[in-house]
Amino acid sequence: MMLPLQIEHVAKSFAQTVAVRDVSFEVGAGEIFALLGPNGAGKTTTVRMILDIFRPDHGQIRLFGGLPGAQARDRIGYLPEERGLYRSLTLLDCLVYLAQLKGLAAPEARRRLAGWLERLDLADHTRKQVGALSRGMQQKAQFIAALVHEPDLLIIDEPFAALDPVNTRLIKDVLRAFAARGKTVVMSTHQMHLVEELAERLVMIDHGEVVLYGRVDEVRHQFAANAVQVEGHGRLEQLPGVATIEPQGANGSLLLRLANGTTPQQIFSALAGQSGYVVERFAVAVPSLDEIFVRVVAGA
């Protein structure tokens, strides 16, 4: 099956600076994929090579089975972290112009934009200058510019910047619907909770190399400690196989670190046998992507 994006052992240097040392990953159709890493890790350089702004020194990038170029570029939508809108134009004129750069005739661009502007609650602001819009409105406008030509691959850098919770939910719904149509999203963000909500798989780059790659749930379980989280009420007696019991936050949650050889199932059975403690929640303790990000980048 032809994949939207394949990157094989790509490297890129600028003079004496190595931006990307050795990066390989692939992205399938219909998935939301997260491209992660600390500042200066090589993410932006990788994206610019995908967009054919830079050519790799080594390795190969394939888009829809072919090499990057004008034909593939027309099938890509890109939302940069820094907005690329023309502040002196009205919102509608700016979006029509950007749509024309992607090959749409002005009448078709206006037809498509009408639906998007309504959907993202910008229909009442089309005659305002872009510079007069709020940061959140400009972010939604940039999002429309990336989608109006109906790309097969959408690359988005910090897509939720400046958005309030209502608009964040709106954009999440748009991304899920986009992927459900068999389209592909590559998302770069530092908001790890949104990666956990949206992405199926991820790649993390650090110092120009891949340090994590795989399904989000599998990556989280890979870093899980031998521990369980418990919420309930009553008096919890010491359990066999539990090394320590640590309070977690103000809601009465407890972290039970298990001794070697003890399984969560054994602890669950032991808890069920305690008459003085009622269990309301029991889960294997799996770290958040935030925690994993810090541990990997710090070299823990």
MIVO-296723 format. One record per residue (C-alpha): residue number from 0; residue in three letters; x, y, z. Coordinates in nm, 4 decimals, decimal comma. Each point is the difference from the previous one (the first is absolute). Layout:
<atoms>
ATOM     i    aa          u          v          w
ATOM   NUM   ALA          X          Y          Z
...
</atoms>
This chain:
<atoms>
ATOM     i    aa          u          v          w
ATOM     0   MET     0,0000     0,0000     0,0000
ATOM     1   MET     0,1321     0,3445    -0,0951
ATOM     2   LEU     0,0744     0,2012     0,3144
ATOM     3   PRO    -0,0537     0,3776     0,0191
ATOM     4   LEU     0,3413     0,0508     0,1627
ATOM     5   GLN     0,3161    -0,2085     0,0291
ATOM     6   ILE     0,3281     0,1310     0,1379
ATOM     7   GLU     0,3055    -0,2240    -0,0205
ATOM     8   HIS     0,3292     0,0847     0,1765
ATOM     9   VAL    -0,0230     0,3704    -0,0804
ATOM    10   ALA     0,2808     0,2348     0,1042
ATOM    11   LYS     0,0511     0,3733    -0,0435
ATOM    12   SER     0,2818     0,2350     0,1026
ATOM    13   PHE     0,0514     0,3742    -0,0317
ATOM    14   ALA     0,3725     0,0812    -0,0128
ATOM    15   GLN     0,1367    -0,1631     0,3172
ATOM    16   THR    -0,3400    -0,0370     0,1667
ATOM    17   VAL    -0,1721    -0,3377    -0,0236
ATOM    18   ALA    -0,3749     0,0678     0,0092
ATOM    19   VAL    -0,1197    -0,3524    -0,0834
ATOM    20   ARG     0,2379    -0,2907     0,0519
ATOM    21   ASP    -0,2006    -0,3136    -0,0825
ATOM    22   VAL    -0,3802     0,0041    -0,0092
ATOM    23   SER    -0,2298    -0,2757    -0,1265
ATOM    24   PHE    -0,3746    -0,0416     0,0411
ATOM    25   GLU    -0,3125    -0,0493    -0,2074
ATOM    26   VAL    -0,3559     0,1265     0,0225
ATOM    27   GLY    -0,3056    -0,1878    -0,1200
ATOM    28   ALA    -0,3164     0,1254    -0,1657
ATOM    29   GLY    -0,2821     0,0993     0,2324
ATOM    30   GLU     0,2094     0,0443     0,3132
ATOM    31   ILE     0,0866     0,2911     0,2247
ATOM    32   PHE     0,3736    -0,0258     0,0594
ATOM    33   ALA     0,2003     0,2048     0,2519
ATOM    34   LEU     0,3463     0,1376    -0,0772
ATOM    35   LEU     0,1550     0,0878     0,3358
ATOM    36   GLY     0,3252     0,1268     0,1432
ATOM    37   PRO     0,1560     0,2855     0,1967
ATOM    38   ASN     0,0873     0,3321    -0,1586
ATOM    39   GLY     0,2959    -0,0394    -0,2335
ATOM    40   ALA    -0,0485    -0,3763    -0,0348
ATOM    41   GLY    -0,0353     0,0060    -0,3799
ATOM    42   LYS    -0,3798    -0,0021    -0,0378
ATOM    43   THR    -0,0245     0,3204    -0,2032
ATOM    44   THR     0,2830    -0,1039    -0,2298
ATOM    45   THR    -0,1724    -0,3357    -0,0542
ATOM    46   VAL    -0,3273     0,1722    -0,0871
ATOM    47   ARG     0,1762     0,2349    -0,2426
ATOM    48   MET     0,1561    -0,2984    -0,1748
ATOM    49   ILE    -0,3451    -0,1601    -0,0304
ATOM    50   LEU    -0,1225     0,3262    -0,1565
ATOM    51   ASP     0,3012    -0,0006    -0,2380
ATOM    52   ILE     0,1285     0,3298     0,1385
ATOM    53   PHE     0,3239    -0,1782     0,0913
ATOM    54   ARG     0,1480    -0,3053    -0,1694
ATOM    55   PRO     0,1465    -0,2700     0,2277
ATOM    56   ASP     0,3744    -0,0597    -0,0127
ATOM    57   HIS    -0,0595    -0,3713     0,0416
ATOM    58   GLY    -0,2987    -0,2318     0,0043
ATOM    59   GLN    -0,3313     0,0228    -0,1799
ATOM    60   ILE    -0,3441     0,1502     0,0478
ATOM    61   ARG    -0,2955    -0,1412    -0,1913
ATOM    62   LEU    -0,3423     0,1662    -0,0188
ATOM    63   PHE    -0,2870    -0,2111    -0,1330
ATOM    64   GLY     0,2552    -0,2392    -0,1438
ATOM    65   GLY     0,2012     0,2659    -0,1868
ATOM    66   LEU     0,2679     0,2562     0,0720
ATOM    67   PRO    -0,0832     0,3440     0,1445
ATOM    68   GLY    -0,0763     0,2646    -0,2595
ATOM    69   ALA    -0,2734     0,2174    -0,1462
ATOM    70   GLN    -0,2393    -0,2893    -0,0660
ATOM    71   ALA     0,0185    -0,1265     0,3575
ATOM    72   ARG     0,0003     0,3525     0,1437
ATOM    73   ASP    -0,3468     0,0685    -0,1384
ATOM    74   ARG    -0,1307    -0,2938     0,2059
ATOM    75   ILE     0,1408     0,1406     0,3246
ATOM    76   GLY    -0,1489     0,2549     0,2386
ATOM    77   TYR     0,2342     0,1756     0,2415
ATOM    78   LEU    -0,0768     0,1990     0,3114
ATOM    79   PRO     0,3245     0,1621     0,1221
ATOM    80   GLU     0,0620     0,1013     0,3589
ATOM    81   GLU     0,0553     0,3585    -0,1153
ATOM    82   ARG    -0,3050     0,1393    -0,1771
ATOM    83   GLY     0,0359     0,0727    -0,3711
ATOM    84   LEU    -0,3046     0,2247    -0,0421
ATOM    85   TYR    -0,0040     0,3431    -0,1640
ATOM    86   ARG    -0,1029     0,2323     0,2808
ATOM    87   SER    -0,1091     0,2939    -0,2212
ATOM    88   LEU    -0,2456    -0,2089    -0,2074
ATOM    89   THR    -0,3523    -0,0834     0,1034
ATOM    90   LEU    -0,0409    -0,3548     0,1309
ATOM    91   LEU    -0,1921    -0,1158    -0,3082
ATOM    92   ASP     0,2374     0,1580    -0,2510
ATOM    93   CYS     0,2983    -0,1491     0,1801
ATOM    94   LEU    -0,1469    -0,3514     0,0033
ATOM    95   VAL    -0,1093     0,0202    -0,3645
ATOM    96   TYR     0,3523     0,1049    -0,0991
ATOM    97   LEU     0,1592    -0,2843     0,1970
ATOM    98   ALA    -0,2457    -0,2477    -0,1529
ATOM    99   GLN     0,0919     0,1231    -0,3484
ATOM   100   LEU     0,3657    -0,0723     0,0788
ATOM   101   LYS    -0,1118    -0,3612     0,0506
ATOM   102   GLY    -0,1590    -0,0102    -0,3456
ATOM   103   LEU    -0,3625     0,0899     0,0744
ATOM   104   ALA    -0,1846     0,2468    -0,2202
ATOM   105   ALA    -0,1398     0,2966     0,1932
ATOM   106   PRO    -0,3695    -0,1002    -0,0347
ATOM   107   GLU     0,0725    -0,3547     0,1194
ATOM   108   ALA     0,2144     0,1341     0,2828
ATOM   109   ARG    -0,2836     0,2264     0,1169
ATOM   110   ARG    -0,2473    -0,2894    -0,0161
ATOM   111   ARG     0,2198    -0,2253     0,2140
ATOM   112   LEU     0,0954     0,2775     0,2386
ATOM   113   ALA    -0,3625     0,0796     0,0762
ATOM   114   GLY    -0,0430    -0,3416     0,1605
ATOM   115   TRP     0,3248     0,0124     0,1919
ATOM   116   LEU    -0,0581     0,3528     0,1275
ATOM   117   GLU    -0,3430    -0,1010     0,1261
ATOM   118   ARG     0,1331    -0,3176     0,1573
ATOM   119   LEU     0,2778     0,1799     0,1881
ATOM   120   ASP    -0,2174     0,2948     0,1086
ATOM   121   LEU     0,1739     0,2578    -0,2178
ATOM   122   ALA    -0,2825     0,0761    -0,2451
ATOM   123   ASP    -0,0820     0,3305     0,1738
ATOM   124   HIS     0,3583     0,1237    -0,0250
ATOM   125   THR     0,0783    -0,0377    -0,3716
ATOM   126   ARG     0,0186     0,3775    -0,0643
ATOM   127   LYS     0,2307     0,0722     0,2897
ATOM   128   GLN     0,3703     0,0479    -0,0591
ATOM   129   VAL     0,2013    -0,3015     0,1081
ATOM   130   GLY     0,2080     0,2200     0,2290
ATOM   131   ALA    -0,3151     0,1008     0,1905
ATOM   132   LEU    -0,0916    -0,3584     0,0841
ATOM   133   SER     0,0870    -0,1663     0,3287
ATOM   134   ARG     0,2857    -0,2485     0,0140
ATOM   135   GLY    -0,2467    -0,2851     0,0282
ATOM   136   MET    -0,1921     0,1167    -0,3059
ATOM   137   GLN     0,3230     0,0321    -0,1975
ATOM   138   GLN     0,0946    -0,3521     0,1020
ATOM   139   LYS    -0,3333    -0,1336    -0,1282
ATOM   140   ALA     0,0440     0,1982    -0,3226
ATOM   141   GLN     0,3452    -0,1541    -0,0475
ATOM   142   PHE    -0,1572    -0,3400     0,0582
ATOM   143   ILE    -0,2582     0,0666    -0,2724
ATOM   144   ALA     0,2768     0,1054    -0,2398
ATOM   145   ALA     0,1706    -0,3356     0,0573
ATOM   146   LEU    -0,3186    -0,1995    -0,0686
ATOM   147   VAL    -0,1954     0,1891    -0,2653
ATOM   148   HIS     0,1644    -0,1814    -0,2955
ATOM   149   GLU    -0,0926    -0,3372     0,1560
ATOM   150   PRO     0,3503    -0,1435     0,0432
ATOM   151   ASP     0,0729    -0,3683     0,0505
ATOM   152   LEU     0,2745     0,0750     0,2549
ATOM   153   LEU    -0,0323     0,2735     0,2603
ATOM   154   ILE     0,3104     0,1111     0,1925
ATOM   155   ILE    -0,0786     0,2197     0,2994
ATOM   156   ASP     0,2449     0,1683     0,2372
ATOM   157   GLU    -0,1470     0,0986     0,3394
ATOM   158   PRO    -0,3555     0,0000    -0,1396
ATOM   159   PHE    -0,1639     0,0874     0,3328
ATOM   160   ALA     0,2076     0,3086     0,0792
ATOM   161   ALA    -0,2150     0,2929     0,1240
ATOM   162   LEU    -0,3227    -0,2058    -0,0095
ATOM   163   ASP    -0,2426    -0,0036     0,2922
ATOM   164   PRO    -0,1531    -0,3328     0,1154
ATOM   165   VAL    -0,3077     0,0386    -0,2250
ATOM   166   ASN     0,2071     0,0571    -0,3133
ATOM   167   THR     0,2504    -0,2668     0,1013
ATOM   168   ARG    -0,2845    -0,2505     0,0065
ATOM   169   LEU    -0,1226     0,1300    -0,3359
ATOM   170   ILE     0,3403    -0,0511    -0,1645
ATOM   171   LYS     0,0339    -0,3462     0,1569
ATOM   172   ASP    -0,3330    -0,0960    -0,1542
ATOM   173   VAL     0,1132     0,1296    -0,3396
ATOM   174   LEU     0,3224    -0,2012     0,0179
ATOM   175   ARG    -0,1801    -0,3191     0,0985
ATOM   176   ALA    -0,2501     0,0432    -0,2843
ATOM   177   PHE     0,2859     0,0707    -0,2430
ATOM   178   ALA     0,1796    -0,3228     0,0972
ATOM   179   ALA    -0,3262    -0,1976    -0,0092
ATOM   180   ARG    -0,0197     0,0828    -0,3725
ATOM   181   GLY     0,3300    -0,1800    -0,0562
ATOM   182   LYS     0,2082     0,3192     0,0094
ATOM   183   THR     0,3242     0,0223     0,1969
ATOM   184   VAL     0,1049     0,2430     0,2729
ATOM   185   VAL     0,3566     0,0561     0,1211
ATOM   186   MET    -0,0202     0,2109     0,3153
ATOM   187   SER     0,2904     0,1676     0,1774
ATOM   188   THR    -0,0831     0,1376     0,3443
ATOM   189   HIS     0,1302     0,0329     0,3550
ATOM   190   GLN    -0,3489    -0,0534     0,1439
ATOM   191   MET     0,0419    -0,3661     0,0862
ATOM   192   HIS    -0,3518    -0,0493     0,1362
ATOM   193   LEU    -0,1331     0,0817    -0,3469
ATOM   194   VAL     0,2342    -0,2569    -0,1529
ATOM   195   GLU    -0,1417    -0,2586     0,2412
ATOM   196   GLU    -0,3530     0,0956    -0,1054
ATOM   197   LEU     0,0516     0,0162    -0,3755
ATOM   198   ALA     0,3034    -0,1905    -0,1246
ATOM   199   GLU     0,0168    -0,3723    -0,0690
ATOM   200   ARG     0,3773    -0,0103    -0,0453
ATOM   201   LEU     0,2960     0,2276     0,0632
ATOM   202   VAL     0,3632     0,0570    -0,0740
ATOM   203   MET     0,2226     0,1994     0,2364
ATOM   204   ILE     0,3193     0,1575    -0,1325
ATOM   205   ASP     0,2827     0,1234     0,2194
ATOM   206   HIS     0,3384     0,1282    -0,1208
ATOM   207   GLY    -0,0999    -0,0879    -0,3540
ATOM   208   GLU    -0,0728    -0,3670     0,0704
ATOM   209   VAL    -0,3092    -0,2087     0,0712
ATOM   210   VAL    -0,0198    -0,0848     0,3706
ATOM   211   LEU    -0,3601    -0,1281     0,0150
ATOM   212   TYR    -0,2231    -0,1430    -0,2721
ATOM   213   GLY    -0,3211    -0,1994     0,0182
ATOM   214   ARG    -0,3590    -0,0047     0,1206
ATOM   215   VAL    -0,0772     0,2553     0,2704
ATOM   216   ASP    -0,1511    -0,2575     0,2345
ATOM   217   GLU     0,2925    -0,2388    -0,0456
ATOM   218   VAL     0,2545     0,2767     0,0638
ATOM   219   ARG    -0,1773     0,0949     0,3227
ATOM   220   HIS    -0,0105    -0,3598     0,1223
ATOM   221   GLN     0,3670    -0,0405    -0,0910
ATOM   222   PHE     0,0824     0,2631     0,2634
ATOM   223   ALA    -0,2479    -0,1200     0,2603
ATOM   224   ALA     0,1390    -0,0670     0,3463
ATOM   225   ASN    -0,1026    -0,3134     0,1918
ATOM   226   ALA    -0,2762     0,1858     0,1834
ATOM   227   VAL    -0,3753     0,0506     0,0173
ATOM   228   GLN    -0,2202     0,3000     0,0762
ATOM   229   VAL    -0,2886    -0,0441     0,2399
ATOM   230   GLU    -0,2847     0,2296     0,1048
ATOM   231   GLY    -0,2488    -0,0840     0,2708
ATOM   232   HIS    -0,0968     0,0651     0,3581
ATOM   233   GLY     0,0611    -0,1686     0,3309
ATOM   234   ARG     0,3159    -0,1256     0,1645
ATOM   235   LEU     0,2429    -0,1753    -0,2306
ATOM   236   GLU     0,2041    -0,2610     0,1835
ATOM   237   GLN     0,3478    -0,0990    -0,1125
ATOM   238   LEU    -0,0274    -0,2525    -0,2819
ATOM   239   PRO     0,2413    -0,2840    -0,0761
ATOM   240   GLY     0,2067     0,0808    -0,3067
ATOM   241   VAL    -0,0314     0,3788     0,0418
ATOM   242   ALA     0,3350     0,1679     0,0631
ATOM   243   THR    -0,1296     0,3542     0,0652
ATOM   244   ILE    -0,3270     0,1931     0,0050
ATOM   245   GLU     0,0254     0,3622    -0,1164
ATOM   246   PRO    -0,2810     0,2620     0,0082
ATOM   247   GLN    -0,0691     0,1570    -0,3423
ATOM   248   GLY    -0,1728     0,3385     0,0029
ATOM   249   ALA    -0,2963     0,1264     0,2012
ATOM   250   ASN    -0,2607    -0,2491    -0,1245
ATOM   251   GLY     0,1203    -0,2834     0,2226
ATOM   252   SER     0,1703    -0,1881    -0,2819
ATOM   253   LEU     0,2790    -0,2351     0,1083
ATOM   254   LEU     0,2969    -0,1322    -0,1950
ATOM   255   LEU     0,0894    -0,3532     0,1018
ATOM   256   ARG     0,3505    -0,0976    -0,1074
ATOM   257   LEU     0,0234    -0,3761    -0,0327
ATOM   258   ALA     0,2791    -0,2292     0,1089
ATOM   259   ASN     0,1815    -0,2016    -0,2652
ATOM   260   GLY    -0,2062    -0,2957    -0,1116
ATOM   261   THR    -0,3318     0,1498     0,1098
ATOM   262   THR    -0,2666     0,0567    -0,2673
ATOM   263   PRO    -0,2794     0,2594    -0,0059
ATOM   264   GLN    -0,2506    -0,2870    -0,0105
ATOM   265   GLN     0,1281    -0,1306     0,3357
ATOM   266   ILE    -0,0381     0,3437     0,1563
ATOM   267   PHE    -0,3519     0,0356    -0,1385
ATOM   268   SER    -0,0975    -0,3334     0,1551
ATOM   269   ALA     0,1542     0,1027     0,3333
ATOM   270   LEU    -0,1885     0,3315    -0,0051
ATOM   271   ALA    -0,3266    -0,1796    -0,0688
ATOM   272   GLY     0,0549    -0,2025     0,3155
ATOM   273   GLN     0,0370     0,3055     0,2244
ATOM   274   SER    -0,3227     0,0836     0,1809
ATOM   275   GLY     0,1198     0,3367     0,1295
ATOM   276   TYR     0,0802     0,1571    -0,3385
ATOM   277   VAL    -0,2416     0,0554    -0,2911
ATOM   278   VAL     0,1685     0,0261    -0,3421
ATOM   279   GLU    -0,1503     0,2594    -0,2346
ATOM   280   ARG     0,2747    -0,0033    -0,2622
ATOM   281   PHE     0,2864    -0,2373    -0,0753
ATOM   282   ALA     0,2461     0,0367    -0,2899
ATOM   283   VAL     0,3505    -0,0972    -0,0993
ATOM   284   ALA     0,2161     0,3113     0,0440
ATOM   285   VAL     0,0939     0,1140    -0,3510
ATOM   286   PRO     0,2025     0,3214    -0,0368
ATOM   287   SER    -0,1267     0,2900    -0,2060
ATOM   288   LEU     0,1784     0,0996    -0,3192
ATOM   289   ASP     0,1105     0,3140     0,1851
ATOM   290   GLU     0,1898    -0,2151     0,2499
ATOM   291   ILE     0,1440    -0,2224    -0,2734
ATOM   292   PHE     0,1080     0,3051    -0,2041
ATOM   293   VAL     0,1924     0,1422     0,2946
ATOM   294   ARG     0,1584    -0,3360     0,0880
ATOM   295   VAL     0,1137    -0,0689    -0,3560
ATOM   296   VAL     0,1320     0,3505    -0,0673
ATOM   297   ALA     0,1785     0,0067     0,3363
ATOM   298   GLY     0,1551    -0,3376    -0,0755
ATOM   299   ALA    -0,1642    -0,1703     0,2968
</atoms>
